[in-house]
Amino acid sequence: MLPLPEVADRLGIVVTRVHQMLRDHQLLAVRRNGVASVPEVFFDDTGAVTKHLPGLITVMKDAKYTDEEILEWIFTDDASLPGKPIDALHGPLAREVLRRAAADPF
């Protein structure tokens, strides 16, 4: 988990821009002990946000899923992928994850 100031450093932007990315549903954050943090797995090897993550969040938000439901789906094992959708977003199955999210994630 990366606190928002670390996310800003990683992306080379100011922390207020990270807040805007959260409002625009380009990222999701989890609040623990009062500190909002972003899962480190949301970033690729270059330090950028994983390419298909914003699109996945948008598709699920459009289907009226809450942030908590999206996070649960992203991190739940799916034997047919195999693995978790977040892991598949980093590889050749990224479009399949988006297709499934658009069809009906739960």
FENZIBEL-V694952 format. One record per run of one state. SS is the DSSP state (H for helix, E for strand, L for the rest). FROM is the first residue (numbers start at 1). TO is the last residue. If there is no record, write none. Layout:
BEGIN
ss:SS from:FROM to:TO
ss:SS from:FROM to:TO
END
This chain:
BEGIN
ss:L from:1 to:1
ss:E from:2 to:3
ss:H from:4 to:11
ss:L from:12 to:14
ss:H from:15 to:23
ss:L from:24 to:29
ss:E from:30 to:32
ss:L from:33 to:34
ss:E from:35 to:38
ss:L from:39 to:39
ss:H from:40 to:42
ss:E from:43 to:43
ss:L from:44 to:48
ss:E from:49 to:49
ss:L from:50 to:52
ss:H from:53 to:62
ss:L from:63 to:66
ss:H from:67 to:74
ss:L from:75 to:76
ss:E from:77 to:77
ss:L from:78 to:83
ss:E from:84 to:84
ss:H from:85 to:88
ss:L from:89 to:93
ss:H from:94 to:104
ss:L from:105 to:106
END
